[in-house]
Amino acid sequence: MSTFTVDPPAAQLDAAGGKSIHTLNNGGAAKVVFKVKSSNNTEYRLNPVFGFVEPGAVAPLEVTRLAGPPKEDKLVIEFGDAPADAETPQDAFKGVADPQKLTISLTAQ
């Protein structure tokens, strides 16, 4: 399995709205496919939700907070080695039997 990290691992956003940019880093030797899940789909938008990160490369993850009540939320990034024949991240992620997980803590104040 790849060495896959996210930086920063947490974000503080304004409850009135805002953005946070995170970097997904693939420090491994295999191409990684990922999917991002949110505990709050009402106030958060993610770009991208699915994606690939090539070996030794990075990819941005943009988190947009819409106006809403202050609260604690989280994002869970599920990931695994991408199948060699995968054409789209959505299809590739279906082939990941037991994905690993990273969590980003979100605080809206």
C-alpha positions in Angstrom: 0.0 0.0 0.0 1.2 3.5 -0.7 2.3 6.2 1.7 -0.6 8.6 1.3 -1.0 11.8 3.4 -3.1 14.9 3.6 -1.8 18.4 4.5 -3.1 20.1 6.5 -5.0 17.3 8.4 -7.5 19.8 9.9 -9.2 23.1 8.9 -11.0 25.9 10.7 -13.5 27.7 8.5 -15.9 30.6 9.1 -19.5 29.4 9.7 -20.6 32.1 7.2 -18.6 30.4 4.5 -15.1 30.0 3.2 -12.6 27.7 1.5 -9.7 25.4 2.6 -7.2 23.9 0.3 -5.5 20.6 1.2 -2.8 18.7 -0.5 -3.0 14.9 -1.1 0.5 13.5 -1.3 1.3 10.1 -2.8 4.7 9.2 -1.4 4.4 5.6 -2.6 5.4 3.8 -5.8 1.9 2.9 -7.0 -0.9 5.1 -8.5 -3.6 5.8 -5.8 -7.3 6.3 -6.3 -9.3 8.2 -3.7 -12.9 9.1 -2.7 -13.8 11.8 -0.2 -16.8 11.5 2.1 -18.2 14.3 4.2 -20.2 14.1 7.5 -22.1 17.2 6.4 -23.2 17.4 2.7 -25.5 20.3 3.5 -22.7 22.9 4.2 -19.7 21.4 2.5 -18.7 21.0 -1.2 -15.7 19.0 -2.3 -13.6 19.2 -5.4 -12.8 16.6 -6.4 -14.8 13.8 -4.8 -12.9 11.1 -6.7 -9.4 11.2 -8.1 -6.1 9.7 -8.9 -2.7 10.7 -7.5 0.3 9.4 -9.5 3.3 8.0 -7.6 5.5 10.8 -6.1 2.9 13.4 -7.0 0.4 15.6 -5.2 -3.2 16.7 -5.9 -5.2 19.5 -4.5 -8.5 19.0 -2.5 -10.7 22.1 -2.2 -13.2 22.2 0.6 -15.9 24.9 0.4 -18.0 25.8 3.4 -21.4 27.3 2.8 -23.1 29.4 5.4 -24.6 27.4 8.2 -24.6 26.9 12.0 -21.2 26.5 13.7 -20.3 22.9 14.3 -17.6 20.2 14.1 -17.6 18.0 11.0 -15.1 15.7 9.3 -14.0 14.5 5.9 -12.9 10.9 5.4 -10.6 10.2 2.5 -10.8 6.5 1.4 -7.9 5.4 -0.8 -6.1 2.4 -2.2 -3.8 1.3 -5.1 -5.5 2.0 -8.4 -6.1 -1.0 -10.7 -3.8 -0.8 -13.7 -6.7 -0.9 -16.2 -8.8 1.8 -14.5 -9.9 4.6 -16.8 -12.0 6.8 -14.4 -11.5 7.3 -10.6 -15.1 6.2 -9.9 -14.6 2.9 -11.7 -11.2 2.4 -10.2 -12.4 3.0 -6.7 -15.0 0.2 -7.1 -12.0 -2.2 -7.4 -10.5 -1.2 -4.1 -11.6 -4.1 -1.8 -10.5 -2.7 1.6 -9.7 1.0 1.4 -7.5 2.8 3.9 -8.7 6.0 5.5 -7.5 9.4 6.4 -9.6 11.9 8.3 -9.7 15.7 8.1 -11.3 17.5 11.0 -13.4 20.5 10.1 -14.4 23.2 12.6 -16.8 26.0 11.6 -16.9 28.9 13.9 
